[in-house]
Amino acid sequence: MGDQGRLYVDQNVVPAYKSILRDTDLILPNQFEVECVQCPTFSQSFLAL
Amino acid sequence: MSYLFPVFFGSLTITNCIDRTLSGVTIQSFSSLANAISTLHKTYQIPHIIVTSIRLTPDASTLSVIGSSARSDKTPRLFKIDVPALPCFFSGTGDMFAALMVVRLREACLQAGTTNRRSWTSPDLVNATELPLAKATEKVLASLQMVLEKTLAARDAEISSISIHGTEMSSSTGVDMGVNGGSMRRHLAETKAAEVRLVRNVKDLWQPEARYQAVQLDI
């Protein structure tokens, strides 16, 4: 989804990925992506920047 | 295994653009990362998690990988593996890491006899460092590091060649530098030189050295 502090997908992709997490057995996020998933208002935060 | 969610492995420093005032979820310590992993196990019911390329300060000489396979109560079993940071940003390592992890995790789960269990989870009495996920990650990181070291050496030689023969066609990159060179052409040649040299080093994927050992992470 992203790296080094920035997304390389559209911000609307983040909630889409979050919606399928429950179906996964293994995830391999980098640190930025963990933060993306943790932030409940991630998309809105980026829109505000 | 029902679904894989491979995301990219990159060289990432802790400085990120999620401002603390906006979200309050920056990760600036192993402790907060451990909490994040714990939440992922509980909230999303994800059994196996690997967080890649963790560097808590920009000038840290090591990168850390932290992993966890949840217990039956969804609490984490955290392990950490440190690898030396290489002075280059590589293109293509994320996909490589994810692909290798799938293979090595399956291998380790077969050895541990957990492939008949849901999501191949390990019994609760298995320690973090003995997890199939930990064993798999040790091998994958060794393979990755071996290939990246050779890529770096070849890249340095290629960049040096570009510097010396800047006005000629580079025989290995196939990039015409032109009489005036051009910063874009040079940038493209340098980027190409940093692409992971996978095919010619495939033996390192099959037989990595026993370089790294997972340590339990107690937070």
Interface residues (C-beta under 8 A of the other chain):
Chain A: M1 D3 Q4 G5 R6 Y17 K18 I20 L21 R22 D23 T24 D25 L26 I27 L28 P29 N30 Q31 F32 E33 V34 E35 V37 Q38 C39 T41 F42 S45 A48 L49
Chain B: M1 S2 Y3 L4 F5 P6 V7 F8 F9 G10 S11 L12 T13 I14 T15 N16 C17 I18 D19 L22 S23 V25 T26 I27 L33 A36 I37 T39 L40 Y44 Q45 I46 P47 H48 I49 I50 V51 T52 S53 I54 G94 F97 A98 M101 V102 L105 S119 W120
